[in-house]
């Protein structure tokens, strides 16, 4: 398994968190029913078999062994059932029944608002909405200035920009950017966003259109600006004997500059250390001197020629995620889905995204030869970059991506002649089954396995293309010059405590705004299902919610756990308000019809509609449970 499966404290936290959401929902129904003196037979947290139960008055209070839901059992819940009890739910006035049905949804929304308000009061840590980096060729590079000084330096978003608003909606943290982006672009892929930023204490506005990109771990594409979150160049860990360690960097170091160039965020550090030449480099770092918070500034002199890294040829080459229409790449015949296996004749060593973009930039407007792998066929194309005045460098109109499907089984896409795989006799097209006896069912598992090799030989099990029997091979790594000297440097996102908001009305506004954004996201997701933009495989159910609770709990970060609690509470509310019997929204639908026609919905029609709704829900339940189980099996047992 890729990691220890059980962490008892995290499991308990996940169960308690999920149970809390269900408890709040059912508590709403229970309180409303008691308020109107409806006869409540049972109030259960969890489903049978019951662990404990106690009858107080007329109500039996229960705790079930299956913490996947809960229920309130009331006399007269079935409106078609003739009940003489005047306190039966079916004998209450329609507006009272409506409040009882809506109370669960209301409690979930109120609890979410309360969580967001409390977070606003105390100022929880969050990733600030700062542009920490911009992916090469991303839409953010080509953002059009629409309000601000007409200075060429201010065209396009820049590292360090603080994003304050998107389409007039306030942005307080980095997560808000993705939520507002999805809400706008999934409804209208060509939507032009208005982005408000602060740069050097000056407000600016830009217009930008997003680009769809592959979303890791899914089969769908999602809109992206190409903005990277802020991550300081601070080493929370340095892998021993890695290129970063060989340079002299140590845990706790913060990179200040490279060859005199200031390094504000980690993406700039990655690019500064990418494909270094033969010249020595001067690195200035701030290093802790003890436990009292003191630090000193030191200078490291690095000779890139003395640093090597083990190469296994086990990682896939760069993959073309998208090609812009009417671009040089499109004119040259480069297509989405191509693998880049060579550029300017270089085929003997693995390529990186950075190497390709830096080669294109260095070429200017001179033609560049690229070797592609398409459907197992090698193709050579010549592409002539065009200078982009907004990006201020030559571009070919390609956005690179990771592997097409991170949940797919890892395959040997291409082998370099004379490389470790070639010498071991492993053919291209083979599927990797295990690395050093660790099974790898998908690319993410594969990456974890490769990270543990530490320069030692890799014993792999693979299945040749079109072959049935598996074979074994030992991959001997070859020492090569690393493509990035910062390999082995582990950083983390910047987190700042948000400024506390003591005005209850403003905090309430923030809570309501969060609910609005989650509602929009759920709406566009449902709409995406019907128009084919969202694959049904992306739907999840109780198991997914539970595992996500577990994952968030394992981080040990209370703000993230509480925020996820609020998110799930809203999702549960929005699901239940859908006008599908037997959900709460289905009951409300019948009440509305009853109000319009002046009498209860005919029993036969109600039964038919409820049966259809129940079949739809059961089908959905089967689908999400299948998806959930598939994810668990692929993640832990493949």
C-alpha positions in Angstrom: 0.0 0.0 0.0 1.2 3.5 -0.8 0.9 4.7 2.9 -0.3 3.3 6.2 -4.0 2.7 5.8 -5.1 3.4 9.3 -4.5 6.4 11.5 -6.9 5.9 14.5 -7.2 9.5 15.5 -7.9 10.6 11.9 -10.5 7.9 11.5 -12.2 9.0 14.7 -12.1 12.7 13.5 -13.5 11.7 10.1 -16.4 9.7 11.7 -17.1 12.5 14.2 -17.1 15.1 11.4 -19.4 13.2 9.1 -21.6 12.3 12.1 -21.8 16.0 13.1 -23.1 17.0 9.6 -25.8 14.3 9.7 -26.7 15.1 13.3 -27.2 18.8 12.5 -29.4 17.9 9.5 -31.6 15.5 11.4 -31.7 17.8 14.4 -33.3 20.4 12.2 -36.2 18.0 11.3 -36.4 16.9 15.0 -36.6 20.4 16.5 -39.1 21.6 13.9 -41.3 18.5 14.5 -41.2 19.0 18.3 -41.9 22.7 17.9 -45.2 21.8 16.1 -45.9 19.0 18.5 -45.6 16.3 15.8 -45.4 12.8 17.2 -41.7 11.8 16.8 -41.2 8.0 17.2 -37.5 7.8 16.8 -34.4 10.1 16.4 -31.3 8.2 15.2 -27.7 9.2 14.5 -26.5 6.5 12.1 -28.3 3.5 10.7 -29.1 0.1 12.3 -28.1 -2.1 14.0 -28.4 0.1 17.0 -25.5 0.4 19.4 -27.5 2.1 22.1 -31.0 3.5 22.4 -33.0 5.0 25.2 -36.7 6.0 25.2 -37.5 9.4 26.7 -41.1 10.2 26.7 -42.6 9.1 23.4 -39.3 9.2 21.4 -36.7 6.5 21.1 -33.2 8.1 20.8 -30.7 5.8 19.0 -27.1 5.6 17.8 -26.7 3.3 14.9 -23.6 1.2 14.0 -23.4 2.6 10.5 -22.4 6.3 10.6 -23.4 7.0 7.0 -26.5 9.0 7.8 -29.4 9.2 10.3 -33.1 9.7 10.4 -36.1 11.1 12.3 -39.1 8.8 12.3 -42.5 10.6 12.6 -46.0 9.3 12.7 -47.7 10.1 9.4 -44.6 10.6 7.3 -46.3 8.7 4.5 -49.1 11.1 3.4 -50.9 8.3 1.7 -51.3 6.4 5.0 -54.5 7.2 6.9 -53.6 8.1 10.4 -56.1 9.2 13.0 -53.5 10.7 15.4 -54.0 14.5 15.2 -50.3 14.9 15.9 -49.3 12.9 12.8 -47.2 14.8 10.3 -49.7 14.1 7.5 -52.4 15.8 9.5 -50.5 19.1 9.9 -51.1 22.2 7.8 -49.0 22.3 4.6 -46.9 25.3 5.8 -46.0 23.4 9.0 -45.0 20.3 7.0 -43.0 22.5 4.7 -41.0 23.9 7.7 -40.4 20.4 9.0 -39.1 19.2 5.7 -36.9 22.4 5.2 -35.5 22.4 8.7 -32.8 19.9 8.0 -31.5 21.9 5.0 -31.8 25.1 7.0 -29.8 23.7 9.9 -27.0 22.6 7.5 -26.8 26.0 5.9 -26.9 27.8 9.3 -24.1 25.6 10.7 -22.0 26.3 7.6 -22.6 30.1 7.9 -21.7 29.8 11.6 -18.5 28.0 10.8 -17.5 30.6 8.2 -18.4 33.5 10.6 -16.3 32.0 13.4 -13.5 31.6 11.0 -13.8 35.3 10.1 -13.9 36.3 13.7 -10.7 34.5 14.7 -8.8 34.9 11.3 -7.9 31.4 10.4 -4.7 30.7 8.4 -5.2 30.5 4.6 -3.2 30.7 1.4 -3.3 34.4 0.3 -4.5 35.3 -3.1 -1.0 36.2 -4.4 0.3 35.2 -7.8 3.2 32.9 -6.8 4.0 31.9 -10.3 2.6 31.7 -13.8 2.8 28.6 -16.0 4.6 29.2 -19.3 2.2 30.1 -22.1 -0.7 30.3 -19.6 -3.7 32.7 -20.1 -2.4 34.8 -17.1 0.6 35.8 -19.2 -1.7 37.2 -21.8 -4.1 39.1 -19.6 -5.1 42.4 -21.1 -4.8 45.5 -19.1 -8.2 47.4 -19.1 -7.7 49.8 -16.2 -4.4 51.3 -15.0 -1.3 53.1 -16.4 -0.6 52.1 -19.9 2.8 50.8 -19.1 4.1 47.8 -21.1 5.5 46.3 -17.9 2.0 46.1 -16.5 0.5 44.0 -19.3 -0.2 40.5 -18.1 -0.4 39.3 -14.6 2.9 39.2 -12.8 4.4 37.3 -9.9 3.6 39.1 -6.6 0.2 40.5 -7.8 -2.4 40.4 -5.1 -5.8 39.4 -6.6 -8.6 41.3 -4.9 -11.6 40.6 -7.1 -12.9 38.5 -10.0 -15.9 39.8 -11.9 -16.6 42.2 -9.1 -16.7 39.5 -6.4 -14.2 39.9 -3.6 -11.3 37.5 -3.3 -9.9 36.9 0.2 -7.9 33.7 -0.3 -6.3 31.7 -3.1 -9.1 29.1 -3.0 -11.6 31.8 -4.0 -9.9 32.1 -7.4 -10.6 28.5 -8.4 -14.2 28.7 -7.1 -15.0 31.9 -9.1 -13.2 30.6 -12.1 -15.2 27.4 -12.2 -18.4 29.2 -11.6 -17.9 31.4 -14.6 -16.0 29.3 -17.2 -18.0 26.1 -16.9 -21.2 28.0 -17.7 -19.5 29.9 -20.5 -16.1 28.6 -21.8 -15.4 31.8 -23.6 -16.2 34.0 -20.7 -13.8 37.0 -20.3 -13.1 37.5 -16.6 -12.3 40.9 -15.1 -9.5 40.5 -12.6 -8.7 43.2 -10.0 -5.2 43.2 -8.6 -2.9 45.3 -6.4 0.6 45.7 -7.7 3.1 48.0 -5.9 0.2 49.4 -3.9 -1.6 50.4 -7.1 -5.0 48.9 -8.2 -5.1 47.5 -11.7 -7.7 45.6 -13.7 -7.2 42.9 -16.4 -9.3 41.0 -18.8 -8.5 37.3 -19.1 -10.1 34.2 -20.8 -9.3 30.8 -19.2 -8.0 27.7 -20.9 -9.4 24.2 -20.3 -6.7 21.8 -19.0 -6.6 18.2 -17.8 -7.5 17.9 -14.1 -5.2 15.5 -12.2 -6.9 12.4 -11.1 -9.9 12.8 -13.4 -11.0 12.3 -17.0 -12.3 15.9 -17.3 -10.8 19.2 -18.2 -11.3 22.3 -16.0 -10.7 25.9 -16.8 -7.4 27.4 -15.6 -5.7 30.8 -15.6 -2.2 29.1 -15.1 -1.7 30.9 -11.8 0.4 29.1 -9.2 -0.2 29.6 -5.5 2.4 31.4 -3.4 5.0 29.2 -1.9 8.1 30.7 -0.2 11.5 29.2 -1.2 11.7 27.8 2.3 13.0 24.3 2.7 10.8 22.3 5.1 12.9 19.3 4.2 15.9 18.4 2.0 16.2 14.9 0.7 19.7 13.5 1.5 22.1 13.3 -1.5 19.6 15.1 -3.7 20.9 17.8 -6.1 19.6 20.4 -3.6 21.5 18.7 -0.8 24.6 18.5 -2.9 24.4 22.3 -3.5 24.6 22.8 0.3 21.0 23.6 1.0 19.7 22.4 4.3 16.4 22.1 6.1 15.2 25.5 7.2 17.0 27.4 4.5 15.2 30.2 2.8 16.6 31.1 -0.7 17.0 34.9 -1.0 18.7 35.2 -4.4 20.5 33.3 -7.1 23.3 35.2 -8.9 21.9 38.4 -7.5 18.4 37.8 -8.8 15.8 38.0 -6.0 13.7 34.9 -5.5 10.3 35.8 -4.0 8.6 32.4 -4.5 9.4 28.8 -5.2 8.5 28.8 -8.9 11.1 31.4 -9.5 13.6 29.3 -7.6 12.7 26.3 -9.7 13.3 28.2 -12.9 16.5 29.8 -11.7 17.9 26.3 -11.0 16.6 24.8 -14.2 19.1 23.5 -16.7 22.1 25.4 -15.3 25.1 25.9 -17.5 28.7 25.4 -16.7 29.2 28.6 -14.8 29.4 28.6 -11.0 26.3 29.9 -9.3 26.1 32.1 -6.2 23.2 31.3 -3.9 22.3 33.5 -0.9 20.2 31.9 1.8 18.9 32.7 5.2 19.7 29.9 7.6 18.4 29.4 11.1 21.1 29.5 13.8 19.2 27.9 16.6 15.8 27.6 18.3 15.5 31.2 19.3 14.3 32.3 15.8 17.6 33.9 14.9 19.1 33.4 11.5 22.1 34.4 9.4 22.7 35.1 5.8 25.2 32.8 4.1 26.5 32.5 0.6 26.9 29.2 -1.3 29.1 28.8 -4.3 27.8 25.9 -6.5 29.5 24.2 -9.5 26.7 22.6 -11.5 29.2 20.3 -13.2 29.9 18.5 -9.9 26.3 17.6 -9.3 24.7 14.5 -10.6 21.4 12.6 -10.1 20.4 9.0 -10.8 18.5 8.6 -14.0 16.2 5.5 -14.4 14.3 6.5 -17.6 11.1 5.5 -15.8 9.2 8.8 -16.0 7.2 9.7 -19.1 8.2 12.5 -21.5 6.4 15.8 -21.6 2.8 15.6 -22.8 0.9 18.2 -24.9 -2.2 19.1 -22.9 -3.6 21.6 -25.4 -2.7 23.5 -28.5 -4.0 27.0 -29.2 -5.8 27.5 -32.4 -3.9 29.5 -35.2 -0.7 29.0 -33.2 2.7 28.1 -34.6 2.4 24.7 -33.0 -1.0 24.1 -34.7 0.5 25.2 -38.0 3.4 22.7 -37.5 1.0 19.8 -36.9 1.5 19.4 -33.2 -1.6 18.0 -31.6 -3.1 17.6 -28.2 -2.0 14.2 -26.8 1.5 14.2 -28.4 4.5 13.2 -26.3 7.6 15.4 -26.8 10.6 13.0 -27.0 13.2 15.2 -28.6 14.0 18.9 -29.3 16.8 20.2 -31.4 18.2 16.7 -31.8 18.4 16.0 -28.1 17.1 12.5 -27.6 19.7 10.8 -25.4 18.4 12.2 -22.1 15.0 12.8 -20.6 13.3 16.2 -21.4 11.5 18.5 -19.0 8.8 21.1 -19.6 11.3 23.7 -18.6 14.0 22.5 -21.0 11.5 22.7 -23.9 10.3 26.2 -23.0 13.8 27.5 -22.4 15.0 26.0 -25.8 12.1 27.8 -27.5 12.8 31.1 -25.8 16.5 30.8 -26.7 15.6 30.1 -30.4 13.8 33.4 -30.7 12.0 33.3 -34.1 14.3 30.7 -35.5 12.7 27.3 -36.5 12.9 24.6 -33.9 12.9 20.9 -34.7 10.8 18.7 -32.4 10.4 14.9 -32.2 6.9 13.7 -31.2 5.5 10.4 -30.3 1.9 9.9 -31.5 0.1 6.6 -31.4 3.4 4.8 -31.1 4.7 6.5 -34.3 7.7 8.9 -34.2 7.1 12.2 -36.0 9.5 15.1 -36.6 8.0 18.6 -37.0 9.5 22.0 -37.4 7.9 24.8 -35.5 8.8 28.5 -35.8 8.1 30.4 -32.5 6.4 33.8 -32.7 7.2 36.6 -30.3 4.4 37.4 -28.0 4.4 41.1 -26.9 2.3 40.3 -23.8 4.4 37.4 -22.6 7.5 39.3 -23.8 9.1 36.1 -25.2 8.7 33.7 -28.1 5.9 31.1 -27.9 4.6 28.3 -30.0 1.1 28.1 -28.4 1.4 24.8 -26.5 0.4 24.1 -22.9 2.1 21.1 -21.4 0.4 18.8 -19.0 1.1 15.7 -16.8 0.0 12.3 -17.9 -3.4 12.1 -19.6 -5.0 10.1 -16.7 -3.3 10.0 -13.4 -5.6 7.1 -12.3 -4.4 5.0 -15.3 -1.8 2.2 -14.9 1.7 3.6 -15.5 3.2 2.6 -18.9 6.6 2.9 -20.5 5.7 5.6 -23.1 9.2 5.8 -24.7 12.6 4.4 -24.0 15.8 6.3 -24.7 18.4 4.4 -26.8 21.2 3.4 -24.5 19.2 4.4 -21.4 18.5 2.3 -18.3 15.2 0.8 -19.6 16.7 0.1 -23.0 19.7 -1.7 -21.5 17.4 -3.7 -19.2 15.4 -4.9 -22.2 12.1 -3.3 -21.2 10.2 -2.4 -24.4 8.0 0.7 -24.9 4.3 0.1 -24.3 4.9 -2.1 -21.3 2.7 -1.6 -18.2 4.6 -1.3 -14.9 3.1 -3.6 -12.3 5.4 -3.1 -9.3 8.6 -1.3 -8.3 10.8 -3.0 -5.7 7.8 -5.2 -4.8 5.5 -2.2 -4.3 2.4 -2.5 -6.5 1.7 0.5 -8.6 -1.9 0.6 -9.9 -1.8 4.2 -11.1 0.7 7.0 -11.9 0.5 8.6 -8.5 1.4 5.3 -6.8 4.2 5.0 -9.3 5.6 8.4 -8.4 5.6 7.5 -4.7 7.5 4.3 -5.5 10.1 6.0 -7.6 10.7 8.6 -4.8 11.9 5.8 -2.6 14.7 4.5 -4.9 17.4 6.8 -3.5 19.8 6.0 -6.4 19.7 2.3 -5.8 18.7 -0.3 -8.6 15.0 -0.7 -9.2 13.6 -4.2 -9.5 10.4 -3.8 -11.6 7.7 -6.2 -12.7 6.1 -5.3 -16.0 3.7 -6.7 -18.6 4.9 -6.2 -22.2 2.4 -4.7 -24.7 0.1 -7.3 -26.1 1.6 -9.9 -23.7 -0.1 -11.9 -21.0 2.8 -13.0 -18.8 4.6 -10.6 -16.6 8.4 -10.2 -16.7 11.0 -8.8 -14.3 14.0 -6.5 -14.9 16.5 -4.7 -12.8 17.0 -1.1 -13.8 20.5 0.3 -13.1 20.4 4.1 -12.8 22.9 6.2 -14.8 24.4 9.3 -13.3 23.3 12.4 -15.3 23.4 16.1 -14.9 20.0 17.0 -13.2 17.6 19.1 -15.2 16.9 21.1 -12.1 19.3 21.6 -9.3 16.5 22.1 -6.8 15.4 18.4 -7.0 15.0 17.2 -3.4 13.9 20.6 -2.1 10.6 20.3 -0.3 8.6 23.5 0.3 5.1 24.3 1.3 2.4 26.9 0.5 2.4 30.3 2.1 -0.2 30.5 4.8 -1.1 33.7 6.5 -3.6 34.4 9.3 -6.5 36.2 7.7 -7.3 39.5 9.2 -10.1 39.0 11.8 -13.4 40.5 11.0 -15.3 41.7 14.1 -18.3 43.1 12.3 -21.0 40.4 12.6 -22.8 41.7 9.5 -19.6 41.5 7.4 -18.8 38.1 8.7 -22.4 37.0 7.9 -21.9 38.4 4.4 -18.7 36.3 4.0 -20.6 33.1 5.2 -23.4 33.7 2.8 -21.0 34.4 -0.1 -19.3 31.1 0.6 -22.6 29.3 0.4 -23.4 31.1 -2.8 -20.1 30.0 -4.4 -20.6 26.3 -3.4 -24.1 26.4 -4.7 -22.9 27.7 -8.1 -20.3 25.0 -8.2 -22.8 22.3 -7.5 -25.1 23.7 -10.1 -22.4 23.9 -12.8 -21.4 20.3 -11.9 -24.9 19.0 -12.4 -25.2 21.0 -15.6 -21.8 19.6 -16.7 -23.1 16.1 -16.2 -26.0 16.7 -18.6 -23.9 18.4 -21.3 -21.0 15.9 -21.0 -18.4 18.2 -19.5 -18.3 16.3 -16.2 -17.8 12.5 -16.3 -20.1 10.4 -14.0 -16.9 8.7 -12.7 -16.2 12.0 -10.8 -19.3 11.6 -8.7 -18.6 10.5 -5.1 -20.8 9.3 -2.2 -20.5 8.7 1.5 -17.3 6.7 1.2 -15.6 9.5 -0.7 -16.8 12.0 1.8 -15.5 9.8 4.6 -12.1 9.3 3.0 -11.8 13.0 2.3 -12.6 13.7 5.9 -9.9 11.2 6.8 -7.4 12.8 4.4 -8.0 16.3 5.7 -7.9 15.1 9.3 -4.5 13.4 8.7 -3.0 16.8 7.9 -3.6 17.8 11.5 -4.7 21.3 10.3 -7.9 22.3 12.2 -8.8 25.2 9.9 -8.8 23.0 6.8 -10.8 20.3 8.7 -13.4 22.8 9.8 -13.6 24.4 6.4 -14.3 21.0 4.9 -16.9 20.4 7.5 -18.7 23.6 6.3 -18.3 22.5 2.7 -19.9 19.1 3.2 -22.7 20.6 5.3 -23.6 22.9 2.3 -23.3 20.0 -0.1 -25.7 17.8 2.0 -28.2 20.7 2.2 -28.1 21.3 -1.6 -28.5 17.6 -2.3 -31.5 17.3 0.0 -33.2 20.4 -1.5 -33.3 18.8 -5.0 -37.0 18.4 -6.1 -36.7 14.6 -6.2 -38.9 12.3 -4.0 -38.1 11.0 -1.4 -35.6 13.8 -0.7 -36.8 16.8 1.4 -37.0 18.9 -1.8 -39.4 16.2 -3.3 -41.7 16.7 -0.3 -41.6 20.4 -0.8 -42.5 20.0 -4.5 -45.6 18.0 -3.5 -46.6 20.7 -1.0 -46.2 23.4 -3.7 -48.4 21.5 -6.1 -50.9 20.9 -3.3 -51.0 24.7 -2.6 -51.5 25.4 -6.3 -54.3 22.9 -7.0 -55.9 23.4 -3.6 -55.9 19.7 -2.6 -53.4 17.0 -1.9 -51.6 15.4 -4.9 -53.6 12.3 -6.0 -52.3 9.2 -4.3 -51.7 7.3 -7.5 -49.7 10.2 -9.1 -47.8 10.8 -5.9 -46.9 7.1 -5.7 -45.7 6.9 -9.3 -43.6 10.1 -9.0 -42.1 8.9 -5.8 -41.3 5.5 -7.3 -39.5 7.2 -10.2 -37.6 9.4 -7.9 -36.6 6.5 -5.7 -35.4 4.5 -8.7 -33.3 7.5 -9.8 -31.8 8.0 -6.3 -31.1 4.3 -6.0 -29.4 4.3 -9.4 -27.3 7.3 -8.2 -26.5 5.6 -4.9 -25.3 2.5 -6.8 -23.2 4.7 -9.1 -21.5 6.7 -6.4 -20.9 3.6 -4.3 -19.4 1.9 -7.3 -17.2 5.0 -7.9 -16.2 5.1 -4.2 -15.3 1.4 -4.1 -13.4 1.7 -7.3 -11.3 4.6 -5.9 -10.6 2.7 -2.7 -9.6 -0.5 -4.6 -7.4 1.3 -7.1 -5.8 3.4 -4.3 -5.1 0.7 -1.8 -5.5 -2.8 -3.2 -4.7 -2.8 -7.0 
